[in-house]
C-alpha cells in the first residue's frame, strides 16, 4: 500500500457561542481491490462530511424533539437531520436482527377492523 495525504474538514460541533471546525489530514491508501481510498477515521462516519459525535447528538435530539427544532438547534438543514437519522437507522438495523427472538405477534381485532374500514 502506498500512502498520500489529503486534508479534509468535517462537520462542526459548536462550543457554546464559539464555532468549532475539525480539520485533519486523512491518509489515502492505494488498495489493489478498491483503488485509492481514504482510510477510516475514528471520529468520522463513512460517506459523511459530519463527525460521528455530531450525528449521534442529532439522532438523540431527533428522538426527543421535532426535526425542525433539531435543525434549528444544531444549525443544519431539516433535510440533513432526516438524512442523518436514515443513515443511523440503516447502520443500526445491520448490526442486529430487528425481529430476532420474536415468537408471537398479537392483533387487536377491533383496531384491525377499523383500519381496514377506512
C-alpha positions as a Markdown table, in Angstrom:
| # | Residue | x | y | z |
|---|---|---|---|---|
| 1 | Unk | 0.0 | 0.0 | 0.0 |
| 2 | Unk | 1.2 | 3.4 | -0.8 |
| 3 | Unk | 0.1 | 6.5 | 1.1 |
| 4 | Unk | -0.7 | 10.1 | 0.3 |
| 5 | Unk | -2.2 | 12.8 | 2.4 |
| 6 | Unk | -5.4 | 14.7 | 1.7 |
| 7 | Unk | -6.7 | 17.4 | 4.0 |
| 8 | Unk | -10.4 | 17.5 | 4.8 |
| 9 | Unk | -12.8 | 19.2 | 7.1 |
| 10 | Unk | -15.6 | 17.6 | 9.0 |
| 11 | Unk | -18.9 | 18.8 | 10.4 |
| 12 | Unk | -18.7 | 21.1 | 13.3 |
| 13 | Unk | -19.9 | 21.0 | 16.9 |
| 14 | Unk | -20.4 | 24.3 | 18.5 |
| 15 | Unk | -18.7 | 25.1 | 21.8 |
| 16 | Unk | -21.2 | 27.5 | 23.3 |
| 17 | Unk | -21.1 | 30.7 | 21.2 |
| 18 | Unk | -17.8 | 29.7 | 19.6 |
| 19 | Unk | -17.8 | 27.8 | 16.3 |
| 20 | Unk | -15.6 | 24.7 | 16.2 |
| 21 | Unk | -14.4 | 23.2 | 12.9 |
| 22 | Unk | -12.5 | 20.0 | 12.9 |
| 23 | Unk | -9.8 | 19.7 | 10.2 |
| 24 | Unk | -7.4 | 16.9 | 9.8 |
| 25 | Unk | -5.3 | 15.1 | 7.2 |
| 26 | Unk | -7.0 | 11.9 | 6.0 |
| 27 | Unk | -4.4 | 9.4 | 4.7 |
| 28 | Unk | -5.2 | 8.0 | 1.3 |
| 29 | Unk | -4.0 | 4.5 | 0.5 |
| 30 | Unk | -3.8 | 2.5 | -2.7 |
| 31 | Unk | -5.7 | -0.8 | -2.4 |
| 32 | Unk | -5.4 | -3.4 | -5.1 |
| 33 | Unk | -9.1 | -4.2 | -4.8 |
| 34 | Unk | -10.7 | -0.8 | -4.4 |
| 35 | Unk | -8.1 | 1.6 | -5.8 |
| 36 | Unk | -7.1 | 4.8 | -4.0 |
| 37 | Unk | -9.3 | 5.2 | -0.9 |
| 38 | Unk | -9.3 | 7.3 | 2.3 |
| 39 | Unk | -8.6 | 5.4 | 5.5 |
| 40 | Unk | -11.3 | 5.1 | 8.1 |
| 41 | Unk | -11.1 | 7.7 | 10.8 |
| 42 | Unk | -12.4 | 7.1 | 14.3 |
| 43 | Unk | -14.3 | 10.4 | 14.5 |
| 44 | Unk | -15.8 | 10.2 | 11.0 |
| 45 | Unk | -18.8 | 8.3 | 9.5 |
| 46 | Unk | -18.5 | 6.6 | 6.2 |
| 47 | Unk | -19.7 | 8.8 | 3.3 |
| 48 | Unk | -20.4 | 11.7 | 5.6 |
| 49 | Unk | -19.0 | 15.2 | 6.0 |
| 50 | Unk | -20.1 | 15.2 | 9.6 |
| 51 | Unk | -18.4 | 13.9 | 12.7 |
| 52 | Unk | -19.8 | 10.8 | 14.5 |
| 53 | Unk | -20.4 | 12.8 | 17.7 |
| 54 | Unk | -22.4 | 15.4 | 15.8 |
| 55 | Unk | -24.5 | 12.8 | 14.1 |
| 56 | Unk | -25.1 | 11.0 | 17.4 |
| 57 | Unk | -26.2 | 14.2 | 19.1 |
| 58 | Unk | -28.6 | 15.0 | 16.2 |
| 59 | Unk | -30.1 | 11.4 | 16.4 |
| 60 | Unk | -30.6 | 11.7 | 20.2 |
| 61 | Unk | -32.3 | 15.1 | 19.8 |
| 62 | Unk | -34.5 | 13.8 | 16.9 |
| 63 | Unk | -35.8 | 11.0 | 19.2 |
| 64 | Unk | -36.6 | 13.5 | 21.9 |
| 65 | Unk | -37.9 | 16.5 | 19.9 |
| 66 | Unk | -39.1 | 17.6 | 16.5 |
| 67 | Unk | -37.0 | 17.6 | 13.4 |
| 68 | Unk | -37.5 | 21.3 | 12.9 |
| 69 | Unk | -36.3 | 22.1 | 16.4 |
| 70 | Unk | -33.2 | 19.8 | 15.9 |
| 71 | Unk | -32.3 | 21.6 | 12.7 |
| 72 | Unk | -32.5 | 25.0 | 14.3 |
| 73 | Unk | -30.6 | 24.0 | 17.4 |
| 74 | Unk | -27.8 | 22.2 | 15.5 |
| 75 | Unk | -27.7 | 24.9 | 12.8 |
| 76 | Unk | -28.2 | 22.5 | 10.0 |
| 77 | Unk | -31.0 | 21.9 | 7.4 |
| 78 | Unk | -34.2 | 19.9 | 8.0 |
| 79 | Unk | -33.1 | 17.5 | 5.2 |
| 80 | Unk | -29.7 | 16.9 | 6.8 |
| 81 | Unk | -31.4 | 15.9 | 10.1 |
| 82 | Unk | -33.5 | 13.4 | 8.1 |
| 83 | Unk | -30.5 | 12.1 | 6.2 |
| 84 | Unk | -28.6 | 11.6 | 9.5 |
| 85 | Unk | -31.5 | 9.7 | 11.1 |
| 86 | Unk | -31.9 | 7.5 | 8.0 |
| 87 | Unk | -28.2 | 6.6 | 8.0 |
| 88 | Unk | -28.2 | 5.9 | 11.7 |
| 89 | Unk | -31.2 | 3.6 | 11.3 |
| 90 | Unk | -29.7 | 1.7 | 8.4 |
| 91 | Unk | -26.4 | 1.3 | 10.4 |
| 92 | Unk | -28.3 | 0.1 | 13.5 |
| 93 | Unk | -30.5 | -2.4 | 11.6 |
| 94 | Unk | -27.5 | -4.1 | 10.0 |
| 95 | Unk | -26.0 | -4.7 | 13.5 |
| 96 | Unk | -28.9 | -6.6 | 14.9 |
| 97 | Unk | -32.0 | -8.6 | 13.8 |
| 98 | Unk | -35.0 | -6.3 | 14.5 |
| 99 | Unk | -37.3 | -9.3 | 15.0 |
| 100 | Unk | -34.7 | -11.7 | 16.4 |
| 101 | Unk | -36.3 | -14.0 | 19.1 |
| 102 | Unk | -39.9 | -13.0 | 18.1 |
| 103 | Unk | -42.2 | -15.9 | 18.9 |
| 104 | Unk | -45.7 | -14.4 | 18.6 |
| 105 | Unk | -47.5 | -11.4 | 17.2 |
| 106 | Unk | -50.8 | -10.3 | 18.6 |
| 107 | Unk | -53.5 | -8.3 | 16.8 |
| 108 | Unk | -56.4 | -6.4 | 18.2 |
| 109 | Unk | -59.4 | -7.4 | 16.0 |
| 110 | Unk | -61.3 | -4.1 | 16.7 |
| 111 | Unk | -58.3 | -1.9 | 15.6 |
| 112 | Unk | -57.7 | -4.1 | 12.5 |
| 113 | Unk | -61.3 | -3.8 | 11.5 |
| 114 | Unk | -61.3 | 0.0 | 12.0 |
| 115 | Unk | -58.1 | 0.3 | 9.9 |
| 116 | Unk | -59.4 | -1.8 | 7.1 |
| 117 | Unk | -62.8 | 0.1 | 7.0 |
| 118 | Unk | -61.1 | 3.4 | 6.2 |
